[in-house]
Amino acid sequence: MECIIEKIKSDYGVVIPMSLIDALGIRIGEEVKMKVVNKELIVTRNIDPIKNIRGLIKLDKETTNQVIHSPEFEPV
């Protein structure tokens, strides 16, 4: 991967170039995690496993209410 240099803007923002966005597989609206390791900024996708499976299982309204109101249900 090529090294890309960007300037820090006056509001402390920085633009992540599209080539890096594509390389990370990030889509519009997704969150990223940022951390500093050995004075380097590490940016990774914030993968939420619940969001990844949301919508795969379709339940009718009655079954959904039974699941939500069951004693085993623990909201995330």
N, C-alpha and C positions, 0 to 999 in steps of 0.2 A: 504494500500500500504506500502510496506517495505521502510525503510530509506536506501538510498544508499550513500556512502561516496566516493568521487573522489578527487584526488589531482589536483591542478592547475599546468599546464605544464609550462615550461620555457618561452613559447610564450604567456602565459596567457590564453591558451585554456583549455577547459575542455570537456571531453567526456560525452555525455548523453547516459546512458546505454540503450540497446535495450528494456528492459522491460518498461522503462519510455516512450520511443518513441512509443511503441505499446499502452501503456495506454492513451497517448494523441491522438493517431490516426494520427500521423505525417507520411507523405510519403517522400521519397527521392526527393529533389528539392523544397519542400515546405519551406516557410518562417515561422519563429517563432517570436513572440513578447517577449521581455524581459524587465522587469521593476523591480525596487527595491521598496518594501513596508515594512516599519518597519524593515529595514536592512535584509530583506529576498528577494532572487531573485525569481521572478515569471516568469515562461516560459509558454506561451500559443501559440496555433496555430494562425497564421495570416490568417484568413479566408477572402478571397476576393470574395464577392458574384458574381461579374462579371465573374471571372474565373470559378466559380462553374456552371454557366449557359452557358458559351461559348461552342458552338458546338451543343446545343440542337435545335436551330432553323436553318434551312437550307434555304437560299435565293439564287435565281439565281443572276447572276452578275448585270443585269439591275436593279433589285429591290434593291440590296445592294447599288448601286451607287445613286439611288433615295433617299434612307434613309440617306446616308452619306451627300448628298448635300442639304438635306431639311433644311429649316430655324430652325426647331425644334431640330435638332440634336446637341447635346453638347457632345464632346468627354470627356472621363473620364481623 
